[in-house]
Amino acid sequence: MTTTDKTSQKPENEQPPITENNCNVERTRQVMSDLYKNVTMAQNCIKTLLPYVDKQDVTRTLHKQVEQYDHYVEKLDEMCEQLNFDPTPAPKFAITMANMGIKTKMMTDKSITHVSKIMLQGTLNGIIDLYRLIGDYQDVHPDVTLLEKQILHFEEGCFESFKSYL
């Protein structure tokens, strides 16, 4: 065997990079559904919390978050359309329970510290879900993987911003 033959061979265990041509379509769709649930749940919970917030800078922060989640929903809708796929939304029951929980918590304490605590808990749940998604699905479409990481980075920033209100 010549030197050229040795260097042109790939090791048996080396996998080619994941591209749109060799991604796992079913896993990609599952990740998109999970991202859609994450984003719409966060968006819905913030909208439920907003009427209880009096402090203008916190309200402004929450509105910016909703706008960013709107952007992510649009992006996911575009990606799903390209794959001819309708993402599974968060179950109505889960959204209703989350909204009732927020409303109940806000009846007892409308302080900014309490709002921050609620936001931190919800955002942390979203971050945990995103880490799970990123770790479980290594063969999804690269655009979906990129979006996962963008949403994770955004939610980590949201988490940091609400720590200052404690």
ABEGO torsion letter per residue (X at the ends): XBAAAAAABBBAABBBBBBAAABBAAAAAAAAAAAAAAAAAAAAAAAAAAAABABAAAAAAAAAAAAAAAAAAAAAAAAAAAAGBBBBBBBAAAAAAAAAAAAAAAAABABAAAAAAAAAAAAAAAAAAAAAAAAABAABBAAAAAAAAAAAAAAAAAAAAAAAAX
